[in-house]
Amino acid sequence: MSKADSSPLPDLTDLPGEATPRTGVLEGVEVIRDHLRRLPGRPGVYRMIGAEGEVLYVGKAKNLKNRVTSYARGIGHSNRIARMIDLTRAMEFVVTATETEALLLEANLIKRLRPRFNILMRDDKSFPYIAIRRDHEAPQIAKHRGARAKNVDYFGPFASAWAVNASLTTLQKAFLLRSCTDSVYDSRSRPCMLHQIKRCSAPCVGLISSSDYGELVDEATAFLRGKSVDLQRRLAEDMHTAAEALDFERAARLRDRIKALASIRAVQGINPQSFEEADVFGLAQDGAMSCIQVFFFRAGQNWGNRAYFPKHEKDASEAEILDAFIAQFYDDKPAPALILTSHDVPGEALLAEALSLRMDAKVEIRCPQRGEKREVVAHATANAREALARKLAESSTQTRLLDGVADVFGLASPPQRIEVYDNSHIQGSHAVGAMIVAGPDGFEKSQYRKWTIKDAKGGDDFAMMREVFTRRFARLLQSETEDLPPSVDMEGNLIDTGGRRKASAEANWPDLVLIDGGEQQLAVVQDVARELGLEDDVTLISIAKGVDRDAGREVFHVPGRAPFRLEPKDPVLYYLQRLRDEAHRFAIGAHRQKRSSAIAKNPLDEIAGVGPMRKKAILARFGSARGVARASLSELMEVPGVNEELAGRIQAFFQRT
């Protein structure tokens, strides 16, 4: 089990620092040497800035002056560092109280600014947890992501939602805890289907007493905290006792619970004996690509693993990659008591100190050389090698496909960013526009976007397409900005650095735009491009479904060319179909989500003074919003918490609507 919260970053406005002005005329080494005169020999973070205001690199130092002096020499650098120095046009600095605080700030800035020359952790999705809520008479077990709440026990992290869902299913079979929401629980008058299939003890209708249900909750908590062996032993003793007393029905239930508990441990693979809580990092590298497999062990159990493919230059060492990755990995995640690595981390002591500071508990980082811990790390590293081999094979295939796309559409080079657009609605209602993004690494789901259609009405697909493209590219043309942390001078006075800086939008500019539609949809998008002055900057292509909507007979429309088809077995055609289908799937999903949200919305939510408790009381009295609409003023006033003024407001609302 992980700690619920981690310590925040230090308030930099309370720390002495320095912001140095951008020169705008000096280049490379000269810029760096120009700053040396004003730098203190104290810990801090520095940023190297390019000609367009983009952050090239974020670094930390125990002694800022010494670190920057190493750049100012201009010799003895790797190709990557030499290029970075050559592109530098300005530097900015923040002095911190300790090197530990500098490390925490560095990791935070790298994740926010994503500098070109830093090693970057690409996948930053939050991890799912299992949560047992204690704020209800019948505690609920459920999957959880996001912020923590009081009176809730959290167990994790799990490597994926699939791992959580599989564990939840088995835990429900073993402990019969409810997973329904409070509103469903309160509305039940008879057991639900989960009780019928023996995955819930039905506390909602009193088929189990509060004390007996509380024992099940305590047993589930004990199991998730690593006391599974003791629990299984006790359940086995209870089963034998029940059998000897000829209570075969109870004995069978206990037998099924023991089998469910055993199955959890069986599917978890490695279950170490020498430690209970640890994260294991195994790294494999092949040239400019590397893979880091992270295994999560909690309560002596393997709770899954996840592969990461950090972005770095070819000359980055394995130890350097792992050091940078771990710092970013725990920037917004709780760290366990033990972190095991496949390579010695250069900043191991400093990193452990920083994580201990954040967690308010000792965190140890080790590269084991023998024993069970070494075997676990070797297992993680082997998985990293296999995942990297698969990734390299996929990248090779992806490269060939992008080369084929460039050939088919006459592009100057293979596209690095393809944007695909689609709309979804039912007769104009709950209309949404969607964009998916693909590139050399496949689908980039963190770049997906959806828009609620605001202006287009009546199911006009062309107007919807126009609105989506106008909003997307008008926003892209605007100067994008990044917030900067505050800086103060050597006396502690706040320096106004403008607070915001123009950043390059080049990374978000598409090389190819694919539209799900025909010639008319393409014409609409071309009009938008002309209005925005982008007709020469964006390559627009539409893909229309073939005759009878048959896959393989799609027609492609390219400005300046006659419509054409690709050979039915052409791999590029399959690839483009997959892009279109992914956009279609994403758009339909966004539409369904919006529609479901609208269906779940209650008219009472729009009435001022009707909060969750009053809404619950009103619906309990009248059954539905329709029943409330038919109620008289006196009937409304019979509901607890509804006075004459509020009753009149409710009645007036339904008369108006």
N, C-alpha and C positions, 0 to 999 in steps of 0.2 A: 504494500500500500504506500502511495506517495503522499508527501505533505501537500496540504491544500493550496498553499500560496507560496510565492517566492518574493524576496525583498525587491522593492523598486530600485531603479537606477538612482544615483545620487542627484540631488538638486544642484545643477551646475551653476545656477545663479549665485549660489552661496560660496562658490570656489573661485580662487583667483585664476584668471586666464588671460589670453591675449588673442585678438583677431588682427591679422595683418592685412593691409589693403592690397587689392589686386593691382599689379603694375600695368598690365596691358601692353607694354612695349618690350619687356625683357623676355627671353626665351630659355627654356630648359635649365641648364646648370646655373645660368646667370640669375634666374628667378630665385632658385634655392639659395644661392650665395647671398643674394640681397636680403633674405630673411634672417640669416644667421646672426646678424648684429643685434637683433631685437629678441632673440629667443632665450628663455631662462633654462638653466640646467635642472629642470623639474619634470615629474611625470605628466603625461598628457596624451592627447590624440591629435593627429595632424591629417589634413585632407589636401591632396594634390588635385588641382583644378585645371581643366583643359581650356582650349580657346573659346568654346561655346558655353562655358560655365558648367560643363558636366564634371562630375566627380570622377577622377581617374582611379584614385586609390585612397583608402582609409587605413591608417596604421596607428599603433600605440607605441609608446616609448617610456622607459623608466627615466630617461634623461633626453628631453626633446632636442637640446642643442647637439648632443653627441650623435643622436640618430640622424638628424638632418645633415650634419657634417659629413656623414658617410655617403649621402647622396651628392653632396656638393663637390666631392673629389672628381666625379665624372669618369672614373676608370675602375676596372675590376668588377664590373656588374654583369649579370646575365643579360641575354638579349631582351628578355621581358622587362627587366628593370631599366635597361638603357632606353628602350622605346618609351617607357612611362616617363622618365626624366625628360626626354626630348620633347614630349607632348605637353609638359607642364607649363602653364602660363600664370599660375598663382597658387598660393598655399594659404590655408587657414588652420588655426590652432585653437585648442581648448586645453588649458592646464587643469589637472585634477589633483586631488589631495594625495592619492596613492596610485601606484601602478595597477593595483587591483581594480580600482574604479575606472582607470583608463581602459583596462581589458573589457569590462562590462559595457562601457560606452562604445568602444570600437565594434564589438559584436552587434550592438543595436544599430549603429550607423550603417554597417555593411549590409544588414538585412533591409534597411529602409532605402538606402541610396543605390545599392547594387552596383558598385564601381566596376569598371571594365577590368582592371588589373588585380582585383582581389579574387581569392578562391570563394566561390559562392555556393551556398546550399540552395539547390533549385526547388526542392519540394518542401513547402512550409505548411502543410496541412496539419490541423490540430489532431490530437489522438483521441479516440473514444475511450470512455471509462464505463464501468458498471457502477451504478449508484443505488444505494438503499436509503430511501427517505424515511426519516424518523419523526417527521412532523405530522403524522396521521395515525389514527387509531389502528389502522392496518397498514404498516409500512409497505411501500411499493418498491419493486426492483425494476430497473430500466437502464437503457443505454443513455449515456450523457456525453455531450460535448459543450465546451464553453465555460462560462464563469461558474464559480463554486457558490454554494449556498450553505447557510447554517443548518444544523440538524440533519445533515446528509453525510453518509459514509461513502467515500469514493475509492474504487479499487481499479488499479491500472497503472500505466497505460496499456492498452491492447494495440497491436500493430495495425488492425484494420477493423472496419465495421463488421466484416464477415466473422472475424474472430470473436467479437463481442456477441453477435447474434447467436453464433453456435454455442458459446458458453452460457448465454442466457437461457436458451432452449433447454439445455441439459440441467442447469440449475433449477429451472422451474419444475422439471420432472423429479429432481431430487428433493426439493424443499417446498414445492407447491405454493410459492409466493405469488401474489397478484402482480400483474404488469399493466393493468388498465389504469386510465386516468381517473382522477377524483370524480369528475362529472359522471363518467360511466359507472363507477363504483356506487355513487349516491343514487343513481337511477335504477339499479337492478332490483327486481322483485323475485327473480329466480336465477339459479346458477347459469353461467354462460357456457359456451362450447369448451373453453379451456378446462373447466371443471370436468366436463364429460370425458375429455381425453386425458384426464389425470395429470394436468399441469397447473392446477390451482386448487387450493383448499376451500374456496368460496367463502371468505370471511364476510363478503358483502351481504349475504343472506343468513349469516349466523350458523353455517354448517360446521364451523370450528370456533371454539371459544377464544377470547382475546389472549388469555394466558398461553394456550396451546399454540396459537399463531405466533405469539412472541417468542416461544421456544424455537419455532422453525426459523424465524428471523435471526435469532442468536446463533443457531447452527450454521446458517448460510454465511453469516459474518465470520464465524470461526473458520469455516472452510476457506473463504477468500483471504484470510489472514495467515493461511499456511498450516492450520491445525487439522488437516484432512485425515491423517493417519489415526489420530486419537478419535476423531469423529467416526470414522469407519469402524474402528474397533468397538466403540460404544454402541453403535447401531447394530453390529453383529451380535453383541451380547443381548441387546433388547430383542432381536429376532429369535434367538434361541430360547429366551425366556418365554416369549409369546408362543412359540411352537410347543414348548413343554406344557404350557397352560392350555393347549389345544385351541388357542386363538389364531387359527391359521390365516384368517383374513388380514389381521394386523401383521403377522409374520411375512405374508406375501408383499404387503406394502413396504415394509422395511427392507425386504430383499431387493425390490425394484429400486429403492433409493440407493442402496449400496452399489448396485450395478451402475446406476447413473453416475455416482461419484467416481467409481473406478474408470468409467469411460472417459471422463474429463481428463484424468491423469494419463490415460493411455494415448489419447490423441495429441497430447502436448509434447510428445517426444522426449527431449532431454529435460530431466528434472533434477537439478544439481543437489548434492548433499552438503557441499562445503560452504555454500552461501545461500541466503534467502532472497536478497534484493540486489539486483545489479542490472546495468545496461552493458551490453557487449558490442564493441565496434570492431568489425573485421574489414580490412581494406585490401582491394586488389586493383592494380594499375596496369594499363597497357597504353603507352604513349600519352596522348593528350586526353585519354578517357580513363576514368576510374570509377569504381563502385564501392560503396560503404554499406555493408549489411549491419543493421542494428537489431539485436535480439533483446527482448524485454523479459526479465525474470522478476517476478514478484511472489512473495509468500512461498518461495521454493518451487514455483511452477513457471513453465515457459508460456508466456502470454503472447507469443507470436514474434514475427520479425518483419522488417521493411527494408527495401533496397533504395539507396539514394545514389544519384549520379551528379556529384558536384561539378561545377564549371571551373576550369583552371587552365593555365598555360601548360604546354608540353613539358617544360623544364621544372615544373613544381615537383618536389620530392614527396614521397609517401608520408613521412612524418609531418611535413609542412601542411599537406592537405588535411590530415587527420586533426592537427592542432587547430586550424582555422574552422574546420567543420564542427568540432565539438563545442567550441565557443559560441557559434551561431545556433547550434542545435538547442542548447539550453537557455537561449536568450529569453524565451517566453514559455519554457516548460520546466516543471519541477525535476530536480536531479535526484537519483537514488543515492544510497550511502556508498555504493561501490560502482566504479566505472572501469571496465576491463577493455584494453586496447590491443590490437595486433602489432602495433609499432610503438616504440618509445616516443612520447610526445615532448617536443622541446620545452614547451611552457607548462609542463605537468604540474609543478609545484604552485605556480601562479594561478593556473586555471582551477586547481583544487581549492585554493584559498578563496578565489572569487565565487565559486559555486557554494562553498561553505558559508560565505557571507550572505549570499542570496537566500539559502535554505535555512539559515540559522541552525545548522547542524553539520557535523563533520562529513565531508565528501572526500573519498579517496579515489585516486586515479592510478591504475597499475597496468603494467604490461607483463603478465605472468610468464614465467619461464618453465614451469613444470606443474605436474598434478592436474587435478580436474579442471581448474580454472583455465589452464593452458589448452586442454582438450576442447573446452567450450569455445574459446577464442579461435582455435583452429577450425572448428565446425563453422563458425561465422565467416571466417576468411574463405573457406572452401565454397560456401554459398555465394560470397561476393564474386569469386572467380567465375562461377557458373552463370551468375546474373550478368556479369560484364561480357562474357562470351555471347550470350543471347542478345544483349544490347548492341554489340558490335555487328552481329549478323543482321539485326533489324536495321541498323543505321546504314549498312551497305545496301540493303534492299531499298530503303527509303531514299538514298542518294540516287540510285538508278531510276526510281519512279519520278523524282523531281527533275532529273535530267530529261526524262521522257516528256514531262509536262512542258518544260521549256522548248523542246523540239516541236511538240504538237502546236503550241500557240505562238511560236516564233519569238520567245523571250530571249533577251541578250544573255541571261545567265539563269541557272536554276533558282526558283523562288525560295526565299528563306522564310517568308511569312505569307500564308494563303488565308484569306478571310472569306468565309462562306455565309451567305445571308438567306434567311427564310422568314416567313410570317405564319402565324397560326391564329385562327379565330373560328367562331361558329356564327355565321350570318352577322359578322361585325361585332359580336359581343366578346368581351374579355380578350380583345386583340393584343397580341404581343409580337414584337419583332425580335429576332435572335441572330447572333453572330457566333460562329465557331472559328477557331484558329488552328492551323496545322503548319508544320515546318519540318526541318530535318530530324527533330526528335519525336515526330508523330503529333498527335493531338495535344495542344497546350491548353488544358482545361482551366488553368488559372486565368487565361486571357478571354474566356468566353464572356459574352455580354448579352443582356436582354433588355428590351425597352417596352414600357407600357405605351401603347399607341394612344396619343392624346387628341390629335386633330382630325385624323382620317375617320370618316363615319360611314356607316351603311355597308360595311364589307368591301370597300373599294381597295382592292389589292394594290393597284398602282399608286394610290395616294398613301397607302401604308408604307410601300417601298420608298417613296419619295421622302416621307417623314423620317424613316429610320436612317437613310443615307445622309440626309441633311443634318440630322442631329449628330451622327457619328463623325462625319468629316468636318463639320463646322467646329466641333469640339477639338478634333485633332489639329486643326489649323491654329487654334488659340495657343498662346504661350503657356506651356505647362510649367508648373512650379513645384518646388520641394521645400518643405519647412526645414529651417536650420536650427540647431540648438543655440541657445543664447550664449554670448561671449561677454566677458568683462575684462577691464584692463587690470594692470598689476596692482592697483589700489582697491580693486573690487567694484569699480563703477561699471554699470552696464553700458556696452558699446552698441550703437545702432548700426547693424550690418545690413539693414534693409529687410531682415526677417525672412525674405523669400528670394529665390533666385530662379532665373529662367533655366530650364533643363532641356536637354535634347529629346525630341519626340521621335527620333529616327528609328528607335527600336520598335515602335508601335506602328510604323508606316507599312502598309501591305505592299508586297511585290505583285500580288495577283488577287483580284476580287472575283469570286464566283457567285453568281446569282441563280437561285432556283427559279427558273421561269424561262419565258421565250423572248422573242424579239421585242415585244412591247415593254416587258419589264426592263430589258436592257436599255431601251430608248429613254425610259423614265430616269434611270440611273445616270445615263449620259447627260441628260439635261441638268441634273443636280451637279455633276462634275463641271459642266461648262459654267453654271452660275457661280460656282466657288472658285473658278479658275484652275481646275485640276485636270482638265481633259488630257493634258500631256503627262501628268504625273501618276495616274492610276491606270493600270491595265484591267479593263472590265470585260468579263466573259459571262454569258448566260448558258445554262444547261437546261434544255427543255425535254420533258418526257417524250418518249417515242410514240408511234402509232399504237393505240390501245394501251398506252402507258406501259409498254413492255420494256423491262430492263434490258439493256444491250442495244437498244435502238434510239438512244438519246441523240438529240440534235444540238450541236454547239453553235452559238452565235458569237462571232468576234467582229468588232467594228472594222469596216474596210474589207471584210472577206465574206464570201458566200457561205451560208450555213453548211455544215458538214457533219458526218458521222465518223466514228472510229470503228475499227474492226471489232466484232463482238467479243473476241477473246484477247483483245489488247490489254495488257496489265495496267496501262495508264487509264483506260476506261474504267476498269474495276476500282482503281484508286479514286478517280473522280466521283464515281458512284458512291463510294464509301464516304467521301467528304460530304456530298449532298445528303446522304441518308443520316449522317451524324447531325447536320444542321437541322434536318427535319425532326429528328428525335428530340433534340434540345428545344426546338421551338414548341413542339407539342407538349413536352413536359412543363415548360414555362406557362403555357396556356392552361393546362389542367390544374396546375398549382394555383393560378390566379382564379380560375373558376371555382375550385374547391374552397378557397378562402372566402369568395363571395357568398357561396352557399352556406358556409358556416357562420357568416355574419348575421347578427340578430338586430332588427330595427331598434331594440331598446338600447343598443350601444351608442346610438346617435343622440340620445336624450340626456341633456345636462342634469346631473344630480342622481343618475341611475348608475351606480357602480356595480361591481361584481356581486356583492352580497345582496343588494336590493334586486338586481336582475334575477338572481337565483330564487329569491323569495317570491317575486312576481310570477316567474314561470312555474314555480311549484304550485302556486295558487290557481293559475289559469291554464297551464299546460303548454301554451304556445303563444307566439306573437299575435296570431289570429284571435285567440281567446282574449288577449289583453285588449285588442282593438274593439271587441264587442262588449267589454266590461263597462259598467256604469261608474260614475264618480264615487258613489258610496262603496261599491265593491272594491274599487282600487284602494280606497282609504282603509279597508279592512286588512290590507297587507302590512305586516310590521315594517316600520320605517318609512311608510308612505303617508305624508300629511296631505292636507287639502291642496296646498299650492303645487306640490309635485304631482298629485293625481290629476289636477287640471292641466299641467304641462304635458303629461303622458297622453291624456285624452285629446288635447289639441294637436299633438304631433300626429296621431293616427287619423284624426279627421282631415288633417292637411294632406297626408300622403294617400 
